[in-house]
């Protein structure tokens, strides 16, 4: 992967400063797939959650849920948006506060992308 980074950043066209700029200017998945011999398919497993819907159903704010679970409001926001995967303990606490099981609140989903 360092070879890919070095190859892109030494390009005469542009010298991106951040990883997001590099990713925007270059098709990383295709390059990595070719390196590992999987040029036709990339499969990612992601964790989806239904925290926001069930929190709204109970008319709870992010701050109220966060304080009852023992985390900050920003953590609840990050979990809802999928930016942060909670620890097992936090996931169980959130599920208990929302009156659900962890399986009902969180689900594994495979996202397939064909090259």
N, CA, C and O of each residue as an XYZ file, in Angstrom:
460
protein
N       0.837     -1.184      0.000
C       0.000      0.000      0.000
C       0.881      1.247      0.000
O       0.512      2.260     -0.594
N       2.044      1.188      0.659
C       2.955      2.327      0.643
C       3.382      2.643     -0.787
O       3.545      3.804     -1.160
N       3.560      1.585     -1.582
C       3.939      1.775     -2.977
C       2.861      2.558     -3.716
O       3.174      3.433     -4.523
N       1.601      2.252     -3.447
C       0.491      2.960     -4.080
C       0.486      4.412     -3.648
O       0.326      5.306     -4.478
N       0.663      4.660     -2.336
C       0.704      6.032     -1.826
C       1.845      6.807     -2.467
O       1.663      7.937     -2.921
N       3.013      6.198     -2.500
C       4.181      6.870     -3.039
C       3.999      7.147     -4.525
O       4.355      8.222     -5.007
N       3.444      6.177     -5.253
C       3.212      6.336     -6.679
C       2.288      7.511     -6.958
O       2.528      8.278     -7.891
N       1.240      7.660     -6.168
C       0.272      8.728     -6.409
C       0.808     10.080     -5.967
O       0.612     11.075     -6.665
N       1.475     10.138     -4.835
C       1.918     11.429     -4.330
C       3.082     11.987     -5.129
O       3.327     13.193     -5.085
N       3.813     11.140     -5.864
C       4.911     11.654     -6.672
C       4.470     11.996     -8.091
O       5.299     12.327     -8.938
N       3.188     11.916     -8.347
C       2.645     12.255     -9.650
C       2.885     13.733     -9.942
O       2.727     14.562     -9.045
N       3.262     14.085    -11.167
C       3.498     15.494    -11.487
C       2.227     16.329    -11.529
O       2.298     17.555    -11.445
N       1.054     15.687    -11.657
C      -0.194     16.435    -11.757
C      -0.548     17.149    -10.465
O      -0.907     18.327    -10.484
N      -0.451     16.446     -9.336
C      -0.872     17.014     -8.061
C      -0.143     16.327     -6.932
O       0.296     15.183     -7.058
N      -0.020     17.034     -5.833
C       0.562     16.411     -4.648
C      -0.426     16.567     -3.497
O      -0.359     17.537     -2.741
N      -1.344     15.609     -3.365
C      -2.365     15.696     -2.322
C      -1.745     15.691     -0.927
O      -0.701     15.079     -0.702
N      -2.391     16.371     -0.007
C      -1.877     16.507      1.338
C      -2.484     15.492      2.306
O      -1.829     15.100      3.272
N      -3.710     15.065      2.069
C      -4.374     14.152      2.993
C      -4.786     12.871      2.280
O      -4.841     12.814      1.051
N      -5.077     11.841      3.081
C      -5.516     10.573      2.507
C      -6.824     10.732      1.748
O      -7.023     10.088      0.718
N      -7.722     11.587      2.245
C      -9.002     11.756      1.551
C      -8.791     12.400      0.183
O      -9.483     12.053     -0.774
N      -7.850     13.329      0.079
C      -7.555     13.930     -1.218
C      -6.971     12.889     -2.162
O      -7.296     12.870     -3.349
N      -6.113     12.027     -1.639
C      -5.529     10.975     -2.466
C      -6.620     10.035     -2.952
O      -6.660      9.679     -4.129
N      -7.515      9.630     -2.039
C      -8.590      8.701     -2.399
C      -9.526      9.300     -3.428
O     -10.021      8.589     -4.302
N      -9.779     10.602     -3.338
C     -10.661     11.255     -4.298
C     -10.032     11.303     -5.682
O     -10.738     11.223     -6.687
N      -8.726     11.431     -5.742
C      -8.049     11.582     -7.030
C      -7.617     10.261     -7.649
O      -7.088     10.250     -8.761
N      -7.824      9.176     -6.974
C      -7.294      7.908     -7.444
C      -8.246      6.779     -7.116
O      -8.858      6.792     -6.048
N      -8.388      5.819     -7.980
C      -9.275      4.685     -7.737
C      -8.518      3.632     -6.932
O      -7.925      2.708     -7.490
N      -8.552      3.789     -5.613
C      -7.786      2.919     -4.714
C      -8.221      1.475     -4.792
O      -7.387      0.570     -4.819
N      -9.515      1.254     -4.829
C     -10.003     -0.112     -4.784
C      -9.531     -0.910     -5.996
O      -9.142     -2.070     -5.862
N      -9.563     -0.312     -7.143
C      -9.118     -1.009     -8.340
C      -7.637     -1.344     -8.238
O      -7.227     -2.450     -8.590
N      -6.837     -0.408     -7.765
C      -5.393     -0.634     -7.645
C      -5.100     -1.739     -6.633
O      -4.288     -2.624     -6.903
N      -5.757     -1.697     -5.467
C      -5.530     -2.717     -4.450
C      -6.016     -4.078     -4.919
O      -5.373     -5.091     -4.646
N      -7.147     -4.116     -5.625
C      -7.653     -5.379     -6.144
C      -6.681     -5.991     -7.143
O      -6.463     -7.203     -7.140
N      -6.100     -5.159     -7.992
C      -5.131     -5.666     -8.968
C      -3.888     -6.194     -8.264
O      -3.313     -7.200     -8.680
N      -3.475     -5.515     -7.197
C      -2.295     -5.954     -6.454
C      -2.530     -7.316     -5.822
O      -1.614     -8.136     -5.757
N      -3.750     -7.564     -5.355
C      -4.057     -8.818     -4.675
C      -4.776     -9.815     -5.573
O      -5.206    -10.864     -5.092
N      -4.917     -9.523     -6.854
C      -5.495    -10.447     -7.802
C      -7.002    -10.597     -7.718
O      -7.536    -11.636     -8.106
N      -7.699     -9.593     -7.225
C      -9.163     -9.643     -7.127
C      -9.752     -8.469     -7.897
O     -10.518     -7.683     -7.340
N      -9.406     -8.347     -9.151
C      -9.785     -7.163     -9.919
C     -11.273     -7.066    -10.203
O     -11.745     -5.993    -10.580
N     -12.025     -8.135    -10.038
C     -13.431     -8.089    -10.430
C     -14.394     -7.847     -9.278
O     -15.542     -7.485     -9.535
N     -13.994     -8.026     -8.018
C     -14.968     -7.940     -6.938
C     -14.329     -7.483     -5.636
O     -13.228     -7.909     -5.287
N     -15.018     -6.627     -4.935
C     -14.609     -6.190     -3.608
C     -15.809     -6.326     -2.704
O     -16.875     -5.795     -3.018
N     -15.669     -7.026     -1.581
C     -16.772     -7.223     -0.648
C     -16.368     -6.625      0.698
O     -15.315     -6.953      1.244
N     -17.205     -5.757      1.216
C     -16.970     -5.149      2.519
C     -18.120     -5.514      3.440
O     -19.276     -5.540      3.016
N     -17.810     -5.794      4.696
C     -18.846     -6.034      5.683
C     -18.946     -4.788      6.545
O     -17.948     -4.317      7.089
N     -20.148     -4.260      6.664
C     -20.356     -3.059      7.462
C     -21.389     -3.332      8.546
O     -22.205     -4.247      8.429
N     -21.343     -2.539      9.584
C     -22.284     -2.663     10.688
C     -23.312     -1.546     10.564
O     -22.978     -0.369     10.703
N     -24.559     -1.915     10.305
C     -25.639     -0.938     10.249
C     -26.296     -0.872     11.617
O     -26.261     -1.838     12.379
N     -26.894      0.267     11.924
C     -27.610      0.367     13.199
C     -28.901      1.147     13.023
O     -29.085      1.892     12.060
N     -29.789      0.946     13.990
C     -31.096      1.603     13.968
C     -31.282      2.443     15.235
O     -32.397      2.615     15.727
N     -30.176      2.952     15.743
C     -30.209      3.711     17.002
C     -31.046      4.971     16.845
O     -31.896      5.256     17.689
N     -30.822      5.720     15.793
C     -31.516      7.000     15.617
C     -33.032      6.813     15.548
O     -33.776      7.569     16.173
N     -33.493      5.816     14.796
C     -34.926      5.595     14.642
C     -35.572      5.234     15.985
O     -36.637      5.751     16.324
N     -34.931      4.357     16.737
C     -35.520      3.913     17.999
C     -35.367      4.962     19.100
O     -36.197      5.040     20.005
N     -34.310      5.765     19.023
C     -34.160      6.875     19.968
C     -35.264      7.901     19.727
O     -35.859      8.415     20.674
N     -35.531      8.194     18.464
C     -36.593      9.145     18.121
C     -37.969      8.601     18.501
O     -38.844      9.352     18.932
N     -38.151      7.298     18.339
C     -39.423      6.670     18.698
C     -39.735      6.874     20.180
O     -40.894      7.049     20.555
N     -38.703      6.852     21.019
C     -38.882      7.053     22.458
C     -38.761      8.519     22.864
O     -38.821      8.847     24.049
N     -38.591      9.398     21.876
C     -38.457     10.830     22.103
C     -37.298     11.149     23.048
O     -37.428     11.984     23.943
N     -36.160     10.473     22.840
C     -34.946     10.726     23.614
C     -33.998     11.590     22.798
O     -33.898     11.427     21.582
N     -33.314     12.490     23.445
C     -32.279     13.264     22.766
C     -30.983     12.459     22.797
O     -30.846     11.509     23.568
N     -30.042     12.851     21.954
C     -28.732     12.205     21.970
C     -28.069     12.390     23.330
O     -27.413     11.484     23.844
N     -28.250     13.566     23.899
C     -27.647     13.851     25.203
C     -28.251     12.976     26.305
O     -27.526     12.461     27.157
N     -29.575     12.808     26.290
C     -30.232     11.976     27.302
C     -29.800     10.518     27.181
O     -29.509      9.869     28.186
N     -29.760     10.005     25.961
C     -29.326      8.625     25.758
C     -27.863      8.458     26.153
O     -27.494      7.479     26.801
N     -27.041      9.412     25.761
C     -25.624      9.351     26.100
C     -25.379      9.347     27.596
O     -24.563      8.570     28.091
N     -26.079     10.208     28.320
C     -25.867     10.264     29.772
C     -26.378      9.005     30.461
O     -25.785      8.569     31.449
N     -27.458      8.411     29.968
C     -27.961      7.186     30.588
C     -27.072      5.980     30.281
O     -27.044      5.012     31.041
N     -26.350      6.046     29.170
C     -25.451      4.957     28.786
C     -24.049      5.177     29.353
O     -23.302      4.221     29.562
N     -23.696      6.434     29.601
C     -22.371      6.747     30.138
C     -21.372      7.195     29.096
O     -20.163      7.047     29.279
N     -21.883      7.752     27.984
C     -21.012      8.303     26.941
C     -21.468      9.718     26.619
O     -22.524     10.156     27.075
N     -20.671     10.430     25.832
C     -21.036     11.792     25.452
C     -22.038     11.798     24.303
O     -22.200     10.799     23.602
N     -22.698     12.919     24.120
C     -23.659     13.095     23.036
C     -22.987     12.879     21.682
O     -23.589     12.305     20.775
N     -21.752     13.335     21.545
C     -21.015     13.203     20.291
C     -20.784     11.736     19.933
O     -20.740     11.380     18.756
N     -20.635     10.886     20.953
C     -20.453      9.455     20.709
C     -21.724      8.854     20.135
O     -21.664      8.049     19.207
N     -22.874      9.237     20.677
C     -24.153      8.748     20.154
C     -24.326      9.204     18.705
O     -24.764      8.423     17.859
N     -23.989     10.451     18.417
C     -24.073     10.973     17.054
C     -23.183     10.164     16.110
O     -23.614      9.789     15.020
N     -21.944      9.896     16.527
C     -21.009      9.137     15.693
C     -21.500      7.709     15.459
O     -21.327      7.170     14.366
N     -22.105      7.099     16.463
C     -22.664      5.751     16.307
C     -23.820      5.778     15.317
O     -23.895      4.933     14.425
N     -24.723      6.744     15.471
C     -25.880      6.841     14.581
C     -25.471      7.034     13.125
O     -26.095      6.470     12.226
N     -24.435      7.821     12.887
C     -23.997      8.095     11.515
C     -23.101      6.996     10.951
O     -22.757      7.020      9.769
N     -22.721      6.032     11.793
C     -21.875      4.939     11.333
C     -20.404      5.264     11.314
O     -19.615      4.517     10.736
N     -20.007      6.380     11.942
C     -18.601      6.759     12.000
C     -17.852      6.009     13.098
O     -16.624      5.930     13.069
N     -18.577      5.466     14.054
C     -17.969      4.809     15.206
C     -18.735      3.537     15.519
O     -19.965      3.539     15.562
N     -18.003      2.448     15.739
C     -18.618      1.183     16.136
C     -18.453      1.070     17.644
O     -17.328      1.055     18.144
N     -19.561      0.992     18.372
C     -19.461      0.982     19.834
C     -18.871     -0.328     20.355
O     -18.920     -1.363     19.692
N     -18.318     -0.249     21.550
C     -17.844     -1.465     22.202
C     -19.044     -2.344     22.516
O     -20.188     -1.895     22.453
N     -18.776     -3.587     22.852
C     -19.860     -4.517     23.172
C     -20.664     -4.010     24.361
O     -21.893     -4.080     24.362
N     -19.970     -3.501     25.366
C     -20.638     -3.002     26.568
C     -21.561     -1.828     26.233
O     -22.708     -1.797     26.680
N     -21.078     -0.878     25.462
C     -21.889      0.290     25.088
C     -23.071     -0.140     24.213
O     -24.172      0.387     24.365
N     -22.855     -1.081     23.310
C     -23.947     -1.568     22.464
C     -25.045     -2.203     23.311
O     -26.229     -1.971     23.065
N     -24.662     -3.002     24.305
C     -25.653     -3.617     25.184
C     -26.385     -2.567     26.031
O     -27.590     -2.683     26.254
N     -25.668     -1.555     26.497
C     -26.306     -0.494     27.287
C     -27.306      0.303     26.447
O     -28.399      0.625     26.912
N     -26.926      0.615     25.212
C     -27.832      1.351     24.327
C     -29.082      0.520     24.053
O     -30.202      1.026     24.115
N     -28.877     -0.761     23.750
C     -30.016     -1.646     23.475
C     -30.941     -1.729     24.684
O     -32.162     -1.706     24.531
N     -30.375     -1.824     25.877
C     -31.199     -1.904     27.093
C     -31.994     -0.622     27.287
O     -33.176     -0.675     27.627
N     -31.361      0.537     27.074
C     -32.052      1.822     27.231
C     -33.184      1.992     26.220
O     -34.196      2.632     26.509
N     -33.005      1.417     25.039
C     -34.021      1.546     23.995
C     -35.034      0.402     24.030
O     -35.955      0.363     23.214
N     -34.866     -0.523     24.968
C     -35.813     -1.627     25.125
C     -35.747     -2.646     24.006
O     -36.767     -3.200     23.596
N     -34.539     -2.891     23.513
C     -34.354     -3.805     22.389
C     -33.198     -4.744     22.682
O     -32.486     -4.581     23.674
N     -33.015     -5.733     21.808
C     -31.824     -6.566     21.885
C     -30.760     -5.972     20.970
O     -31.064     -5.161     20.095
N     -29.534     -6.371     21.175
C     -28.441     -5.883     20.331
C     -28.662     -6.330     18.887
O     -28.382     -5.577     17.955
N     -29.161     -7.546     18.698
C     -29.426     -8.046     17.342
C     -30.468     -7.214     16.606
O     -30.382     -7.045     15.390
N     -31.441     -6.698     17.329
C     -32.461     -5.861     16.699
C     -31.927     -4.469     16.370
O     -32.377     -3.829     15.420
N     -30.972     -4.015     17.158
C     -30.454     -2.661     17.015
C     -29.306     -2.554     16.012
O     -29.178     -1.548     15.314
N     -28.478     -3.584     15.941
C     -27.309     -3.593     15.053
C     -27.392     -4.796     14.129
O     -27.862     -5.861     14.530
N     -26.935     -4.628     12.885
C     -26.932     -5.740     11.938
C     -25.714     -5.670     11.032
O     -25.265     -4.589     10.651
N     -25.193     -6.832     10.695
C     -24.094     -6.921      9.748
C     -24.669     -6.940      8.345
O     -25.644     -7.641      8.071
N     -24.070     -6.178      7.473
C     -24.527     -6.143      6.079
C     -23.310     -6.179      5.171
O     -22.312     -5.505      5.424
N     -23.404     -6.968      4.118
C     -22.323     -7.023      3.151
C     -22.635     -6.119      1.982
O     -23.722     -6.169      1.406
N     -21.683     -5.307      1.649
C     -21.824     -4.364      0.549
C     -20.901     -4.837     -0.561
O     -19.681     -4.796     -0.399
N     -21.443     -5.280     -1.671
C     -20.629     -5.778     -2.772
C     -20.506     -4.713     -3.841
O     -21.471     -4.030     -4.185
N     -19.302     -4.590     -4.353
C     -19.062     -3.642     -5.436
C     -18.310     -4.347     -6.557
O     -17.233     -4.896     -6.327
N     -18.849     -4.339     -7.731
C     -18.207     -4.995     -8.873
C     -17.327     -3.991     -9.575
O     -17.738     -2.861     -9.840
N     -16.111     -4.413     -9.876
C     -15.146     -3.532    -10.555
C     -15.370     -3.544    -12.044
O     -14.655     -2.864    -12.781
